[in-house]
């Protein structure tokens, strides 16, 4: 691991420990407005498959250099980083921890089922995207994340939200973690991060459910087209070989 000089430690200044579907997209936007960007979110990994591989290794229990992995980011939210927030905090001990939460376990679970949950149980999606490396790796990582949650919290269910939050709170000293609902807006977030409240800029309110499902549909379409292209190539190759013979 690179030597943690003071200059390097403060590169990553905020670590989001909250589960997906806890307003993480809105929190990402807010942190970037406040100058804590770029903020790492799961969507970043679609364009960076080699980083996805590192998180797969982490889910497999292999030794991962989280200091190097998070270089270039000012903050993190959502999965997969929320699952390794402790390891990331060990690499960047001066970073502040924010635990984003929903109003209730039931609302969190409903949101999860309408997005990530529908993909995690969709066998066709995994088959469809297989020819596309970046989506194949993303799906593989997502499956490992899902299995980890099921193992840690005795199944994917509403109470997982509360269990996760309680675990994060118990693992840290009182006052070291901001328990934050995005409905609270700028005040508690800015106070915790010791920055001024942005003037004339409303707190981001981003509902990404439709966008998430749009990307999943697009992935299925692109994957299916790839399978068709591969099938066409195979048939053409067989035809050419038979003509030659």
N, C-alpha and C positions, 0 to 999 in steps of 0.2 A: 504494500500500500504506500502511495506517495506520502512524504512527510507533510503533516498538517500544519502548515504555517498559518499565522493569523490571517494573512491575506487570502489564503485558499479556503479556510474554514467558513468565512462569511459569504462565500459564493452561494451556497444553498442556505437560505435564511429562514425558510418556513417549510415545515413538513406536515402534510395533511394525513391524519390518521383515521379519518372517517371513511366508512364504507361507500361504495358506489351507490347512487340513487339517494344521496343526502345533500343534494344541491351543489355537487362538486363542480359542475360546469359553470354555475354562477360564481362560485368561490374562486375558481381559476381566473375568470374575467376580472373579478374584484382585486385579486392579488396583483394581477398585471397592471391594472389601473394605478395601484398604489406603488408600483415600482419594484415588485418582487418577482418579476418575470425574467425569462420565460418560465411558465409554470408547466410542469410535467403532468400529463393526463394520459389515460389509456389510449386516447385517440392519436397521440403522438407516435405510437408504436406501429401504426399502419404504414408509416413512411420509413420506419427504421427497424427492419426485420432482424438485424444483428443484435440490436438492443433487446428485442423480444426473446432471442435465444438466451441471453444472459439471465433474464427473468425466469425462463423455463428452467435453467440450471439452478436458480435459487429455489424454485418450488420443489426441485428434486433433491434439495438438501446439500447441493454442492457449494463450495466456497466461492463467493462472488465479491469482487472489489466494488462495494457500493460507493466508495468515494469517487472512483473513476467513472462508474456508471452514471452518477448524477452530476458530473462536471458539465458546466454550461447552463445549468438550471438555477433559477433563484428560488423556486418553490416547487412543491409537489402536491397533488391531490389525487383521489380516486385509486382504483386498483391499477397495476399491481403494487404500487409503492405503499399503499396503506397496509398491506400484509407484511411489509418489511420495514415499517416505520422505525422500529427499535434499532435495527441494523443500520439504517440510514442515519439515525440520530447518533449512533456510536461513531460513524464516520464524520458527521458534522455536528458535534456536541453543542455548538452555539445556536443552532437552528431552533426556532420556536415551534411548538407542536399545536396544531389546531384539530380538534375533533368535531367534524361536522355531523349533525344529527338531524333526524326528521321529527315531526310532531309526535309520532307514535310508531310502535313496532308494526302495527297493521298497515299504516300508510306506506311505510318503507317497503314492506313485503309486496304490497300491491304494485308499487312502482317497479320493483325488481322483477316480478313475474311478467309485467307488460313489456319488459325490455330484455335484460340479460337472461332471465329465466327461460324465456321462449326460445332463445338460441341454444342455451345449454342442453336442452332436451330435444333439439331438432336434429335428428340423424341426417336428414337430407342436406342440411346446410353444410355439415362437415364433409359429406361426400362431394357436394357441388363445388366447394372452394378448394378442394385438394390440389388441383393443377396449379393454383396460384400460390406461390411460396409465401408471400407476405400474409395472405389470409389463412393459409394452412398453419403457419406458425402462431398467428394470433388466436386461432381456434384451439390449437394445442395448449397454449398458455392459459386461455380461458377455462379449458376443461380442468387443468391442474389447479387453477384458482378455485373452481367450483368444488373439486374434491377436497381441497384443503379446508374450505369453509365447512363442508359437511362433516369432516373429521373433527375439527376444532369445536364446532358448536352442536354436534350431535344431530346433524341434518340441516337442510335449508328450510327455515321456517321463520315466522314473524319474530320469535324470541331471539333469533340470531342477532338482530339489530341491538337489542338491549344488552345481550351477553358481550358482544364486541365492545360496546361503549364502556361497560363496566370494567372489562379487562384493561382497556387503555387507561382508564382513570386510576385503577388500582396499581398499575405499573409505574405511575409517575407521582411525584409529590404534588400536593395541593397547590394550585396557583401556577404550576408549570405548564398546564394544558388549558387552552381555551375551548370550552364546550360551546359550540356555535351553531345556531340555526340561522340560515340565510335570511329568514324573515326578520331577524333582529337588525339587519342593515349595517351601516357603516360604524356606528358608535362603538360597540364592543370590540369589533375587529380592529379598528384603528387604535383604540386605547391599548389593546393587548400588544399590538405591533409597534406602538409608540410613534405613530405617524399622524399627520393632520388629516381630518376628514375632507375629502375632495369637495370643492365648492361647485354647486350647480351640476353635479354628476350623480344621477340616481344610482342606487345600488343595483347591479345587474340582476335581472330576473329572467333566467333562461330555462325554458322547459324543452329539453332536447329529446323527448320521447319520440316524436315524429321523425326527427332527423336520424336518430339511432335506428329506427325500424326501416327508414329509407335506405340507409347504408347496408343493412342486412339484406334487403331485397336486391340492391345493386350487386352485392357480393354473390348472391345466388345466380343472378343473370350472367355476370362475368364468368363465374365458374362453369356454368352450363355451356356457355359459348366456347369456353376453352376445351371442355370435353368433346364438343361437336367438332372443333378444329382438329383435335388429336385423332378423333375417329376418322375424319375425312383424310387426314394425312396417312393413317394406317391403311385404309382401304386403297388409297392411291398408290402407296408403296407396294402393296400386295399385287395390285393390277400391273404395275410396271415390271415387277419381278416375274410374274407369270408370262408377260409378253416377251421378256428377254429369254426365258426358258423355252 
